[in-house]
């Protein structure tokens, strides 16, 4: 009986291991397939004009997406400036002050719920909150939508990283006479720095490819539109518009913009992994 049991467990283990390995290979293969297609089709559209010129009129060849690149950078930067500080403060309160209080539990629950909310719902919410009262689409509304998506990610990551800091560090700093706020900023934050930066980078990467919220908030523009109170060009909506167009040149530029976003997200994810590896080595 024991021999049969051991043999059966080995068979089951082998089957499960094989299925898991096959699933991993399928996932990696799909990722490489997507990356290969994006690189193959997008690299042909990348040239100097792609980065320096405005979009060409419909049906005409040439042009670029310089306004969309600048608009995406501005919208993401403003969203980061809005979402990251609030997320860090929320995560710090839950980890350091609130802990297991009802308010901290409510904040944690809201953050978890918001992390799972569809981005299009957030876009509709910001459309109702900002776009309708302003009477027009704007880069500011898009930044608010992206910041709303980033906020719970940064808050939960900050909380998790701060909870990993040993209490002995806090007690040592307080025993030396450091005020609590100095202890948190100069000791706890420094110890959790790599993990917090990883969360911020992942949050930025998460919103870099969002299209639905920007369709409801920022829309798009074929011109240089750097004012936050007006519609602003951005890469994701440009990809959507170009990919759905009947013009081959626009479709090629949609692949080029897709390659640009994919490369940016890949670089940010690699940076996050490097920071996480650094944290494991120093801990």
Secondary structure, 3 states (H helix, E strand, C coil): CHHHHHHHHHHHHHHHHHHHHHHHHHHHHHHHHHHHHHHHHHHHHCCHHHHHCCECCCCCCCECCHHHHHHHHHHHHHHHHHHHHHHHHHHHHHHHHHCCCHHHHHHHHHHHHHHCCCHHHHHHHHHHHHHHHHCCCCHHHHHHHHHHHHHHHHHHHHHHHHHCCCHHHHHHHHHCCCCHHHHHHHHHHHHCHHHHHHHHHHHHHHHHCCCHHHHHHCCCCCCCCCCCCCCCCCHHHHHHHHHCCCCHHHHHHHHHHHHHHHHHHHHHHHHHHHHHHHHHHHC
